[in-house]
């Protein structure tokens, strides 16, 4: 088995190296929320700095109760005993793969770490395309055929994973599609893992949202965290909501967790307990974040549409998934290389998400366009019209110019020289 650095982390490091060397690179490759920490959370973390014990493997009782309340307020009554915390939802997803066992059905495309984690635990993922116009879920009409075929070959297929809303496409699966997928999961006796870390960042709060746990609480696990909604990626905290009667799974999950991370960091748990309580100042911060992500994602979407790309309109989070196949400049790797090396635009190739390498699809993350300093990012968050802020407007103009020149490159037009840019040393 060959283990390589995560595509998102590798791209981020490469782009930061280029920027430190003086290149101007528009950083659209990394899914970091790109916003400052709320002062109330900093205060909670500082107040808990003397908490240095290991604590329970499942997480502190206060945190588990707060997370249970978070889901209950969203219509999913939750038993705190069926909540498990870990150092990020990414770690929890890995531990769940180990605890459940067997092969897993994944949507295609899907977040880079799902298939990589499956490979690490010896699970062979079944990649099933998402329905047309949707993202984050494997097409229910195709899942049965794939699972039946795999089982006929002697494979044990145990679970299916969805992302609501999705990374990389920025789309939210419709309630009808989720309902169809739940029916298929019941027929095939599959555990559903629903990654809902972007749930609170659906751009339109009135857009219908259905979790598989709404329809199949007996077989659905939900994972979430605070790295996206509250921009706490570096704090590493996540929670999992296990199915009804999921006590045996809990035992297995805790056994895995006890050998990998022992317990989540105690001070961060204290801050997370506060955050999952939905205090007004944090719900307001999330609402502002949701608005900013939506406005900038829409503006970037319009730039790609102007360039002739086929791109689904983003509905949640801070991602887009444009298809530049109309340019006939190669597949995702070739397009990604051209954008970075010739036009100073850093994106991720679609094949990193399990997509067809010959397709010219790329994943675009807009959340590092908000500014290079905490002051700029906070100004963007609180602005009535963030698209008019000089640094955001300049980034959007740079993107438009790069996409226009990429289109012209088919006819031999030389790219413009990129002016140097030395960014702030830390985005935190």
Phi, psi and omega in degrees: 000129178263125180252125180238163178295140178311137183301321181293316181291321179297316179296319180299316181294320179296315181294319179295324175298316180296319181292321177295332178280359176103358178286146169270117178232124175282114190273097179242024187251349190240130183274053175265145188292338170071028181226156180289160174287138177294137182304326180297325178287322176300318181296318179296319180294316180296320180295336182261013186296339179274356177282100186236014176275162180294312183078177182295147178300320182287349185107158181299147182299324179296320178293316181296323177292320179295318179294322177299320177295321178304311181289323180299319178293343177259018172091006180243091180302129192230135175274121179305335179289345178253024174248132177234134179255153177208175180282069182102147179292336178298316177296321179296320178298318178297314180295325178294321177300319178293318184288325182278316181077174178076180179275163186229143175270128180237148172289154175235117002280166175206163184313139190303330187279342182299304182293323180296318178294320178301317178299319182297326182267004179083017177264135178263112182288144171258111182270118183240126182303146174286156176299152180303130178083356179239175179205160175089353179224140172289143182300117182303329181290343181255342186296313184303312181301316182294318181291316179300318179297316181296318180292328177294337178272004179093006180277148175261110179255117191249335191213167178218141185239140176229157178231120187229111346290178198264148161238112034253353193275340185074011182261155177247123178298141182287155176305324181294319179292318177299318180297319178296320180294322178298318178299318179295318180298322178293315181299325183262001181055055178254137170285135179260126171254120183247107178276108186242036184292341178258010186304317184280003179246024170294125190299317180257107182300342180271357179291128183300133181235123176234122172271146173304333179292338175295328187253332182222066182296340183282348183224012184249131170253134175248136170242146175204178180193192184244004185290335182260306185293326181240014173057045182249039183304321182282350181274339175054082175213136178209165179222150176237136175256116184274162182294163170305139182060030182268033185289325178292318176299320178301317180299316179294317181297318180292327177297317177295312182300322182296336180263352181250306184237358177066300179195150175296158180300126187299314180298322180293325176300321179297316178294321181293325176303316178295315184295317182289353173281357180056049176297151187304320182294332179275326175294326175293318179299318179295320179297318178294320179298314180303316180296314181296313178304315182295317181296314183288321177299320179295320180295319178292320175305315182295326177294319179290323177297317178300328180279359178091007181288151171267109186221126176294141180293129183291144181239344182198159181069214182221044184233153170222162183223072183284150176248116182257026183298337181297340181280341180054048180250014180115187180274196187296323180295317181293317179297316180300317180296316178299314181300318183285308190280332183256336187231002174067032180240114182265119177227178176249139179288146181298331182294339176293341180258017179086006182281167178298120182300334181283346178279142184268046180262143180225153176262128182245127175246127188263356195283353175259015175271355191281348179148160180262356178229161178299323180295317179296318182292322177292322176299317178298318181299322187260001184283142175290333181218076185298336182292343179269352177297137189304319184287325177287316178301320179294319177298318180293322177295319179299318178297313181300317180296316180298318179292322178296317180290328175299317178296319181290338183296339175298335184252014174086011178288132182285143177290155179287153171289137181270132178283153183288151176216126176249106186281171172300145187291340185221137179265000190284000000 
